[in-house]
Amino acid sequence: MPRKLLRQFLPKGASMLKSDLVNILVAKQNITQKQAEATVDTVFESMKEALVRGEKLEIRGLGSFHVQHYKAYEGHNPKTGVPLKVKAKRGLLFRTGKELKDRVNRPGPDGKVAPLPEQD
């Protein structure tokens, strides 16, 4: 997508929202707002369902998501020091793909990687 087109949807330093993805899809694919929303919803719902089932999700050029299992353990309240039991749980991990990592860290014309814009 040309930078000019992307900038009309995302001001510099802004977070990309689901609605921004829908708007970009509408502009790039020349489809209706409803079709774009349905497409984005279908993709995200399919990703969520796969992760809930414990499957690894890999998107070439972006990265991979996987579910990490953590065993129950005995911890403590850091304020009071009182011991407490922490239940077993599952966490979601994301590992960036090489292509995306390289693009994010690509040096600019001055040979330096540009700093991220400051967040409010």
C-alpha positions in Angstrom: 0.0 0.0 0.0 1.4 3.4 -0.9 2.5 5.4 2.2 0.2 8.3 1.1 -2.9 6.0 1.2 -1.9 4.6 4.6 -1.3 8.0 6.1 -4.9 9.1 5.3 -6.1 6.3 7.7 -3.4 6.5 10.3 -1.9 9.8 11.6 1.8 9.6 12.5 2.4 7.8 15.8 -1.3 6.6 16.1 -2.2 3.0 17.0 -3.7 0.9 14.2 -7.2 -0.3 15.1 -9.4 -3.0 13.7 -11.5 -0.2 12.0 -8.3 1.0 10.3 -7.7 -2.4 8.9 -11.3 -2.4 7.6 -10.8 1.0 6.0 -7.6 0.0 4.3 -9.3 -3.2 3.0 -12.2 -1.1 1.6 -9.7 1.3 -0.2 -7.3 -1.3 -1.5 -9.8 -4.0 -2.6 -12.7 -1.7 -3.6 -15.2 -3.7 -1.6 -18.0 -2.5 0.7 -17.6 -1.6 4.3 -19.7 -4.6 5.4 -17.7 -7.0 3.2 -14.5 -5.7 4.7 -15.8 -5.9 8.3 -16.9 -9.5 7.7 -13.5 -10.4 6.2 -11.6 -9.0 9.1 -14.0 -10.5 11.6 -13.7 -13.9 10.0 -9.9 -13.8 10.0 -9.6 -12.7 13.6 -12.2 -15.2 14.8 -10.4 -18.0 13.0 -7.2 -17.0 14.6 -8.8 -16.9 18.1 -10.4 -20.3 17.6 -7.1 -21.9 16.6 -5.3 -20.4 19.6 -8.1 -21.5 22.0 -7.6 -25.1 20.7 -3.9 -24.8 21.5 -2.7 -24.7 17.9 0.3 -22.8 16.8 -0.6 -20.0 14.4 2.1 -18.9 11.8 1.7 -16.1 9.4 4.7 -15.9 7.0 6.3 -12.5 7.0 4.7 -11.5 10.3 5.4 -14.0 13.0 3.9 -16.9 15.0 1.6 -17.1 18.0 1.6 -20.1 20.3 0.1 -21.1 23.6 2.4 -21.6 26.5 1.3 -23.8 29.4 2.4 -22.7 32.9 2.2 -25.1 35.9 0.6 -24.1 39.2 3.1 -22.9 41.8 3.2 -21.3 45.2 4.0 -17.6 45.1 3.7 -14.8 47.6 2.0 -11.4 47.9 4.9 -8.9 47.3 3.3 -6.3 49.7 2.6 -8.6 52.6 4.8 -11.6 51.9 1.8 -13.9 52.5 2.1 -17.2 50.5 -0.5 -17.9 48.0 -1.3 -20.6 45.4 -1.1 -19.6 41.7 -3.3 -21.8 39.5 -2.0 -23.4 36.3 -2.7 -21.3 33.3 -2.0 -20.8 29.6 -0.4 -17.7 28.1 -0.2 -16.4 24.6 3.2 -15.7 23.1 4.1 -14.0 19.8 7.5 -14.4 18.1 8.2 -11.9 15.4 9.2 -13.3 12.0 12.6 -12.5 10.5 11.2 -10.5 7.6 9.1 -8.2 9.9 12.0 -7.8 12.4 14.3 -6.8 9.5 11.8 -4.3 8.1 11.2 -2.7 11.5 15.0 -2.4 12.1 15.9 -1.3 8.5 18.2 1.7 8.6 17.1 4.9 7.0 19.1 7.0 4.5 21.4 8.2 7.3 22.3 4.6 8.2 20.5 4.7 11.5 17.3 3.0 12.7 14.7 5.8 13.3 13.4 6.1 16.9 9.7 5.4 17.6 7.4 8.4 18.0 6.8 9.3 21.6 3.6 8.0 23.1 1.3 10.1 25.1 
